[in-house]
C-alpha cells in the first residue's frame, strides 16, 4: 500500500471514529484527493471534534478552496513572470524560446 492509500484509510477511520458514516468518510477522502490535503483534514479532526456532517464537509470545502487559491496564485505568478520577461527582452527574444 502506498503512502497516499495509507493516509486515505487513516482519514476514513478517523472520520468513522468521530461517529460519521463510512460512505461520508470515503466521499470526503476522495474529494480531498492528495495526501497533503488529507493530512490537513486529519490535523483538523485531531484539533476539532466536528459535531455534524455539515461541519466536516465545510472544512473539506475550505481545504479545497485554499488549494484552488494556491493554484491560482502560482498560475498568476507564472504569467506575471512571462509578462515581465516580455517587457525586459522585447517581442523578438520572447518568441525565440
C-alpha positions in Angstrom: 0.0 0.0 0.0 1.4 3.4 -1.0 1.5 6.4 1.4 -1.5 8.1 -0.2 -3.6 5.0 0.3 -2.5 4.6 3.9 -3.3 8.2 4.7 -6.7 7.8 3.0 -7.5 4.8 5.1 -6.3 6.7 8.2 -8.6 9.6 7.4 -11.6 7.4 6.7 -11.0 5.5 10.0 -10.8 8.7 12.0 -14.0 10.2 10.5 -15.8 6.9 11.3 -14.4 7.0 14.9 -15.9 10.5 15.2 -19.3 9.0 14.6 -19.9 9.7 10.9 -20.9 7.2 8.3 -18.2 5.4 6.3 -19.7 6.5 2.9 -19.4 10.1 4.0 -15.8 9.5 5.1 -14.9 7.9 1.8 -16.5 10.8 -0.1 -14.5 13.3 1.9 -11.3 11.4 1.3 -12.0 11.0 -2.4 -12.7 14.8 -2.8 -9.5 15.8 -1.0 -7.5 13.5 -3.4 -4.0 14.4 -2.4 -2.0 13.1 0.6 -1.3 16.7 1.7 -5.0 17.7 1.8 -5.9 14.5 3.6 -3.2 15.2 6.2 -4.6 18.7 6.6 -8.1 17.2 7.3 -6.5 14.8 9.8 -5.0 17.7 11.6 -8.4 19.4 11.7 -10.0 16.3 13.1 -7.4 15.9 15.8 -7.8 19.6 16.9 -11.6 20.0 16.4 -14.4 17.5 17.0 -17.0 18.3 14.4 -20.5 17.8 15.7 -22.3 17.5 12.4 -21.6 16.2 8.9 -22.1 19.8 7.7 -19.1 21.0 9.9 -17.0 18.2 8.4 -17.9 19.0 4.9 -17.5 22.7 5.5 -13.8 22.1 6.5 -13.3 19.9 3.4 -14.6 22.7 1.2 -12.3 25.2 3.0 -9.3 23.0 2.3 -10.3 22.6 -1.3 -10.8 26.4 -1.6 -7.4 27.1 -0.1 -5.9 24.7 -2.7 -7.7 26.4 -5.5 -6.4 29.8 -4.3 -2.9 28.5 -4.1 -3.1 27.1 -7.7 -4.5 30.4 -8.9 -1.7 32.3 -7.1 1.0 30.1 -8.7 -0.6 30.5 -12.2 -0.7 34.3 -11.8 3.0 34.3 -10.7 4.0 32.3 -13.7 2.2 34.6 -16.2 3.4 37.7 -14.4 7.0 36.4 -14.8 6.4 35.7 -18.5 4.9 39.2 -18.9 7.9 40.8 -17.2 10.2 38.7 -19.4 8.4 40.1 -22.4 8.8 43.7 -21.2 12.5 43.2 -20.5 13.5 41.2 -23.6 11.1 42.5 -26.2 9.0 40.5 -28.6 11.8 39.2 -30.7 13.7 37.5 -27.8 10.5 36.4 -26.2 9.3 34.3 -29.1 12.6 32.6 -29.7 12.2 30.4 -26.5 
